[in-house]
Amino acid sequence: MIKKILVWLLATVILTTVSFAAAQQPTKVYRIGYLGTGTRSPFVDVFEQGMRDHGYQLGKNLLIEYRFAEGKFDRLPDLAADLVRLNVDVIVTGVNPAIVAAKQATSTIPIVMTFGNDPIGSGLVASLANPGGNLTGLSVDTGDEFLGKRLELMKEMSGKLSRVAVLFNSANSGHQLYLKNLEHPARGLKLTLIPVGYRETGDFENAFKTMTTKQAGGVFLFSDGVSFAQRTLIASLAVKRRLPSGYPAREYVEAGGLASYGPDLNNNMRRAATYVDKILKGTKPADLPVEQPMKFELIISLKTAKQIGLTVPPNLLVRANKVIR
């Protein structure tokens, strides 16, 4: 009997000691670097929620270091270098200028892109299936085909459209590639492209004046952090000059634009959290294929169409995923 009691006491002591030791083990705190070209956007909130959905708690087992260039792309290399000095576990970044800056800053820290523009054509990855190196993530387009479809929808919506202003960030390498890729579908649709560049938020007023001077019949926008932050201003300027406007994301239409065709960007941010989770658990970026969008949505604002005196063809309204009235 005494022997049984001693065994029971010994077992209790061992279990208590093990439980206490386990409780004293420090929780691993992961640190993520987030590099953006503009300012903090709602997409950041979606990403943070995505990380929470995977079991991470901000301030407890997860810290996020944010660095935003606020539209000044020349700041990106220094901001990326700062994240590298902090020795973050993963760098999350958005569009091509920030992706390039992160890639040039480190060849060892994993990088997850969220809105890559033509990742292969821009030289970001070797291939979608086998990206190689320390970069993987998500793209927002399928190259020429996506741009051509956007342009085709814009012409279909605007009837006799023949001259299109292309609003792009002249400091964005991804936009330069887009301009080149847009030339072929434009020729097929018999559209003349009028490139109109901007670099800072204060450039949009003059950009739209240029469109009027060059007799543009519509405006086709390439998105990045700068234009996204000023999407309400851009939409209002297009309405003021009665220009049909085409965008790559629904957020521009919700801000007053005419129409958009593109992937669900919030989904990209949720998927980015999944990529980060896998990397933190040991998966190498080179083993994670780059995802391309499989579903695109067409959003049309009848309210904006009425403001600019445009009648949207009924067949487009039937095909739209959402109509804002």
N, C-alpha and C positions, 0 to 999 in steps of 0.2 A: 504493500500500500504506500509506504513511504517512498519507494522507488518510483511509483507512478506519479506521485505528487512532485517529486524532484524533476522528472522528465517534463511534466506539464509546465512547471515554473521555468525550466530552461527554454522550452519552446516559446513560452510567452515573452521571455526576455529577448530572444533572438528576433521574433516577429516585430516586437516593439522597436527594437534597435534598427531593424531594416526599414520599417515604416517611417521612423524618425529621420533616418539618413536620406530616404527618398524624398521626404518633405523638404529637406534642407538643400536638395540639389538645385542649383540656380537654373532658372528658365532661360533657354536660348533666346536672345534678342536679335532679330534680323534687322538689318538696315538697308533700305532701298533708296536709291537716288532717282529723283524724277526731274528730267530735263525738258523744259518747254520753250518754244519759240516766242510765245505771247505772254499772257498773264494766266492766272488760275481760272479754269473754266469749269462748267458743270461736269465735264468728262472726268475730272479728277475725283469728284464725289462718287461717280460710278465705279471708278477703279478701287477706291477705298472700300466701298461696299462689297466689291468682288473679293477683296482680300479678307474681309470679315466673314464672308460666306464660306471661305476656306479655313476658317477657324483662327484667323489672326486677330489680335486685339491691339489697336493703335495705342502706343504709349506703354504697353506691357511687353508683348513679345514681338512687336513690330514698330520700327521707327521709319519715317519717310522724310528724307532730306529733299526739299523742293528748291529748284533753281529755275527761274523764269527770265528769259532774255528781254521780255517786254517789247518785242518787235525789233530789237537791235541785234541782228544776226551776228555782228562782229564780236559780240560778247559770248557767244556760244562756246568757243574753244576754252576760254578761261573758266566758264561755269562747269563745263565737262571735266576739266582738269581738277577743279575743286572737289567734285564728287569722287574722283579717283583718289585724291589725297585722303579723303575720309574713309577710303577702303570699304565702300559699300558692297553689299553682297550681290546686288543686281542694279543695273541702270535701266529705267523705263523712260522711253522718249517717244516723241510723236512723229513729225514729218521730216523729210529728208535732210534739211540743214542741221537739225539737232541730231539726227541719226548719224550723219557723217562726222559731226563734232565728237560725239561719244565714241565712235569707232576709231577715230584718229587719236583719242586720248588714252585708249586702253585696248590691248589685245588679249587680256586675261579675264577681266570682269565681265560676266555675262550681260548682254544688252538685249532688251525686249522692245521692239518697235511696235507702235500701235497703229500708225497711219502711213505706212511706207508707200511711196509713189514708185510704181514699176520697179520693184526691188532688183530684178535681174538686169533690166536695161540701164538702170542707174549705177550698176556695179556694187550694190550693197551686199548681195549674196551670190554664191556660185550657181545655185539652183534653188527652186522652191522646196523640192524634196530633200535635198542635202545642202543646207545653207553654208555649212563649213564655218570654221572660226568661232567667234564668241557672240555672233549676232543671229537672232531669229525673231519671230513675232508675226505680225499681221500686216497685210497690205490693204489698200482701199480701192484698188482698181485692177482691171485685167488688161492694162495697156491700151493700145489703139482702139480695140473693140469697144471699151467702155466710153472713151472720149467720143468716138463716132456715134454711139447710141445717144449720148447726151445732146450732141449737136443736131442729130436727126430729129429728136423730139422737140428741140427748140424751133427748128424750121417748120415742123409740122404744126406747132402751136401758133407760130407767128405769121403763117401764110406766105406773103410775098417777100419775106426776109432775104436780103442779098448781101448785106454788109454787117458783120458782127464784131463788136469790140470785145477783145479778150482781156479781162482784167487780171493781171498777174503781178506777183511780187518779184521785181527784178533782181532781188538779192537771194531768191530761193532757187537753188539748183534744180529741185524737182519741177518747179514751174517752167524752167528753161527747157527741160526734157518734154514736158507736156506740150509746150508750144510747137516743138518740132514734130511730135507725134500727132498733133491736131491738123497739120497741113494736108495730109493725105485724105482723111475723111471730108475735110472742107472742100477740096477740089471735086470729090465725088458728088457732093451736094450743091456744087456751084455757088459756094459762099466765099466771099472775100473777108479774110481775117484782118482785124485792125488791132495789133498788140498795144495795150495801154498799161504801162508799168507804174507801180508804186513801191515805196520802201517803208514809209511810216504812215501812221494814222492820219496825219495832217495832209496827206497827198490825195485823198479821195475826191475832194471837191474839184481840184484841178483835173483829175483823171476824167471825171464826168463831163467837164467842160470840153476836154479834148475829144471825147466821144461825139459830142454834138458838132463840134467844128469839123470832124472828119465824116460826118453824116452816117454814123452807125445807126442801124435799125434795131439793135438789141445788144445785150451785154451778157457775156459768158464768163463765169468766174472760176478761177482756180483757188481752192481754199488753203489757208494756213492759219497759224495762230493770230496773225495781225488782222486778216480779213474777218476771221471768226469773231474776234473781240469787237469788231466794228460792223457786224452784220446788220444791225438795225439802221445805222447811218447809210450803209451801202444800199439797202432796200429802199430807204426813203429818197435817196438821190436818184435811183432808177425810176421811181414813181414820179418824182418831180419832173423828170425829163421825158416821161411817158415811154420808157424803154422796156420792152419785154426782157426779163432777166432769168437766166438759167443757172442753177447752183448744184453742187454735188451732195448736199445734205439737207435734211428736212428742217434743221434748226434755222436756216436762212429764210425759209418760207414762213416759219412760225414767227420770224422777226419782221415780216412784211414783204418778203420777196414773192415773185410770181410762181416759180415752179422749181422743183429739184428732182434729180434722179441719181440715186446712189445707194450705198449700203447703210445699214443701221450702225452709226458710229459708236453708240452706246454698247452695242454688242461687242465691238472690237475691244472696248475697255474692259468689259467683263471677261472676255477671252484672254486678255493680257494678264489679268490676275491669275488665271489658270496656268499660263506659261510661267509666271513668276513662282507660283506654288510648286510646280514640278521642278524648277531649277533649284529652289531652296531645299527640296527633298533629294537632290543629287543628280537629276537628269542634266546632261550636257546640252548647251544650246545647239550644238552641231547636230544633235540627234532629234531635234524638234523641228519638223517641216514648217516652212512659212505658210500661213493660211491666207488664201484669197477669198474675197466675199463670194458667196454662192447665191445670195438673194439680194436683189436691188428693189427699191421702192420708189414709186412715182408719187410726188405730192404736188397738188395744184391749189393755188389760192384764187377762188373766184372773186373774193373781195378785192384783191390787188388787180385782177384782170379788169374789173369794172372801173377802178381808179384810173387806169391807163387807156381805157376805151378799147379793150381787146375782147373779142368773142372767142372763147376757147372751143375748139371743135368737140362735138359731143362724143366722138369715138375716143378721144383722149380722156375725157371725164370718166367714161366707162372703165378704162384701163387703169385709172389712178387708184393707188392704195388708200389715199386719203384726199378728200376735197375740203378745203377750208372755205366756209361761206360767210 
